[in-house]
């Protein structure tokens, strides 16, 4: 593995990056605002699980395909952006429709938790910027002269990054949930917040679509 000095620099850089406001934290916050803390936790867990695909791809060298085949990167980015926008639109539509019907809170909570998890895994898998982050960030801390093979160093370092990123998402969900749970006692405010969460997702999708690579 890398030297202790290199590992220290790696951990500091990872923590700083993880807790810096960005798309992942905004996404977790949006799910919490729209659906409550349980859905936010499931969303953070989904992002974490989806991240392991990118970790494995980086370890296997597959993420480099996005550099080798730019059109593949653009296609995956377009699909991911479209999916985020679709989730946002559906969330807003659900907020509008929920004002016209009576729902079972327990059934809704269980359903939204599962849905948030599945959606979040899909969002993370379809985000090529996560793949590019791993292949741009991890090589700076890989030691070619170490006893462990490079692919194993990628796997271990990538897993550490994914865990730290997940911890930042959980902190965000916790604090957002503390505020949201008090506000969501009103059905009207709950619908407004779900619509606001949908708006954030649409914004994230637009940002991913139009942001330069």
Residue, then its C-alpha position, 0 to 999 in steps of 0.5 A: x500500500x502507499x506510504x503513511x504520508x501518502x495515505x494521510x494526504x489521501x484521507x485529508x483530500x478525500x474528507x475535504x472533497x466528501x464534505x464539500x457541497x456538491x451534486x451528491x449532497x444536494x441529491x441526498x438532501x433533495x430526497x430527504x426534503x421530498x420524502x423524509x429522513x428514511x427515504x434520504x437514508x435509503x438514497x444515501x445507501x443507494x448512492x453508496x452501493x452504486x459507487x462500488x460499480x465505479x470502484x470496481x470499474x476503476x480497479x479493472x481499468x474499465x473507467x478509462x473507456x470514457x476517455x478512449x471513447x468520448x461518445x460513450x461518455x456523452x451517451x451515458x451522461x445524457x441518459x443519466x441527466x435525462x433520468x434525473x430530470x424524469x425523477x424530478x418531474x415525477x416527484x413534482x407530479x406526485x406532489x400535485x396529485x397527492x393533494x387530491x387523494x388520501x394515502x396510507x402513511x405507513x405504506x407510502x413510507x415503505x414504498x418511497x424508501x425502496x423507490x429512493x434506494x433503487x433510483x439512487x443506485x441507478x442515478x449513481x451508476x449512470x453518472x460518468x463523472x463519478x467514474x472519471x473522478x475515480x480514475x483522476x483522483x486515485x492514481x495520485x495515491x497509488x504506489x507502483x513500487x508497493x507490495x500490493x498490485x495496482x488493481x488492489x490499491x485501486x480497489x482499497x482506496x476506492x472503497x475508502x473513498x466510497x465509505x467517506x462519501x457515504x458518511x458525508x451523505x448521511x450527515x447531510x441527511x441527518x441534519x436535513x431530516x431534523x428540519x424536514x420532519x418538523x415541517x412535514x407535519x403539515x400535509x400542505x408543506x409536505x407537498x411543497x417540499x416534495x415539489x421543491x425536491x423534484x425541482x432540485x433533481x431537475x436542476x441537477x439533471x440540467x447541470x449534468x447535461x450542460x456542464x462541460x466534461 
